[in-house]
Amino acid sequence: MLLSQKFRVYPNRAQSDALAAMLRDFCKLYNAGLEQRIAAYRTRGISLNYGTQAKELKAVRAADDGLARWSFTAEQQVLRRLDKTFKGFFGRIKRGERAGFPRFRSASRYHAAEFRVGDGLTVRKNGRLGFVGVPGEIKVKQHRPLAAEPKSAILTRQNGKWFVVFHVEIAEVERRAGECIGIDIGLSSLVALSNGETIVRPNWTKCTKKGLRRRQRSLTRCRRGSKRRTKMRARLANYSAKVARKRSDFLHKLSADLVSRFAAIGIEDLNVKGLARGMLAKEVNDAAWAQLTAMLRYKAAKAGSALIEVDPRGTSQTCPECGTIKPKPLGERRHRCECGCDLDRDVAAAMVVHFRAFGFWPGHGLQDSSGRVAA
Ligand SMILES: [Zn+2]
């Protein structure tokens, strides 16, 4: 299983200037590669691929002092990235989807470079990073040890801050036995569990929404191209980044807690096509839900827990006691059924998720992750 580990890096002035120059050169290479593909198609009617472009890279570097400074393999990655963009474009065309032709990139929006670890990017014995063409070693805030020897890495710039993301391959762990749980995105709470627990929506979600709106408004009030507008844009970006950090911190803790307590977790599969939700609160939560699912997926794999994704259709309308379909209006916070079942609506939905994942209702049957046995 592939795991990404992200760390903040602290280059000094000379180093960050060099990194910025490197991204500018990579951006130029990307655009030149794109131009070459377009020209080849227009004049000769042929599509260039990665192989032909990479073959010319050596000669291009020999003629360009700028490019010759940096890692050869990292520059190959730039051409690979361009190739991927084209493949994605043609794939969408083939499937009959709307697709925009690959665009030239502006250096002010080019923020990432890929490296092979041990080649263009080396991790020194003292934990610092060395990049080909960048003076000295760069400090890394390694807030946790690397799970394994990384094979590849991405250097990114976000709001003027630098980060490195290592990709490490970790072995799958053997399944452990233990309790199962079904979870659902809440309407009134953030998450509801099939055992009746609900996790309250952190109150900062509301505050941040207000804060974002206020900053967005002041940005739109600034004149285009003005200094104030640039400043406001940076302020908005910083605020958004802070919100994102808070959310991901919260979700990390939540997913870690769930994985440590349960050996099998049932969850709604967001990828099911034709997902007819129509519930605003749920839609707003979807981004966070996708993030939580991703975190649960790798944490479960690391801990030997199972994550089972189920069809989400109608989970909030099925009675967990008698199975009747019972549509309820948005404002209805309770699930009340003729059979006498009276539950929090989100908990009821989580119980339905539990049933779909494991084949038995919570509290019935074998409480074992391997036991998909009905009671
Ligand atoms: Zn019922």
Residues whose N, C-alpha, C, O or C-beta is under 5 A from the ligand:
A	BS01	ZN	C319 E321 C322 G323 C337 E338 C339 C341
